[in-house]
């Protein structure tokens, strides 16, 4: 469990570094973004045929999933602020 959270933090940090702009939350949000991004990356990878059933996303797939979630969060938060 602790390893999952640490890896999620690293993935979330990389996603935030690759997407410049205003970022939500602190390190807990970043950690959750990375963990959720891994799930999104796994789902998309299995849907597109990149991964077999039961196979999880790698580092790159997880970062891409986290970037997708970060983009969606910014779209939703931007609408609320305007």
C-alpha atoms as one frame of an Amber mdcrd trajectory, in Angstrom:
protein
   0.000   0.000   0.000   2.785   2.421   0.916   4.685   1.559  -2.266   1.538
   2.252  -4.329   1.187   5.695  -2.753   4.861   6.552  -3.297   4.730   5.453
  -6.933   1.480   7.410  -7.322   3.222  10.506  -5.960   6.051  10.134  -8.481
   3.610   9.608 -11.360   1.537  12.616 -10.254   4.648  14.792 -10.038   5.788
  13.791 -13.516   2.320  14.498 -14.934   2.293  17.941 -13.320   5.787  18.688
 -14.636   4.779  17.719 -18.177   1.642  19.872 -18.056   2.602  23.409 -17.091
  -0.047  25.608 -15.580  -1.987  26.072 -12.398  -2.040  22.827 -10.442  -4.670
  21.608  -8.006  -3.924  20.740  -4.415  -0.849  19.640  -2.579   1.046  16.411
  -2.386  -1.970  14.307  -1.332  -3.920  15.374  -4.425  -0.806  14.742  -6.522
  -0.516  11.249  -5.029  -4.175  10.476  -5.681  -3.837  11.849  -9.210  -0.967
   9.446  -9.862  -2.759   6.409  -8.432  -5.983   7.199 -10.313  -3.945   7.914
 -13.448  -2.521   4.429 -13.265  -6.038   2.981 -13.239  -7.034   5.174 -16.195
  -3.882   4.182 -18.078  -4.563   0.507 -17.431  -8.189   0.784 -18.570  -7.328
   2.726 -21.730  -4.428   0.418 -22.533  -6.616  -2.673 -22.216  -9.375  -1.041
 -24.270  -6.952  -0.091 -27.052  -5.261  -3.497 -26.978  -1.907  -2.293 -25.602
  -2.227  -4.468 -22.490  -3.800  -7.874 -22.014  -6.551  -8.531 -19.490  -5.034
  -8.503 -15.993  -1.910  -6.636 -17.134  -1.356  -3.189 -15.601  -0.094  -0.015
 -17.209   3.581   0.761 -17.105   5.105   4.027 -15.996   4.423   5.849 -19.276
   0.821   4.623 -19.458   0.248   5.700 -15.863   1.656   9.174 -16.512  -0.544
   9.540 -19.602  -3.575   8.521 -17.517  -2.643  11.059 -14.845  -2.230  13.769
 -17.496  -5.703  12.995 -18.838  -7.181  13.319 -15.342  -5.262  16.540 -14.702
  -6.543  17.977 -17.987 -10.125  17.051 -17.110  -9.746  18.529 -13.624  -8.466
  21.809 -15.054 -11.365  21.936 -17.516 -13.920  21.427 -14.749 -12.212  23.754
 -12.253 -11.745  26.417 -14.936 -15.463  26.445 -15.656 -16.265  26.894 -11.975
 -13.816  29.788 -11.547 -15.085  31.719 -14.568
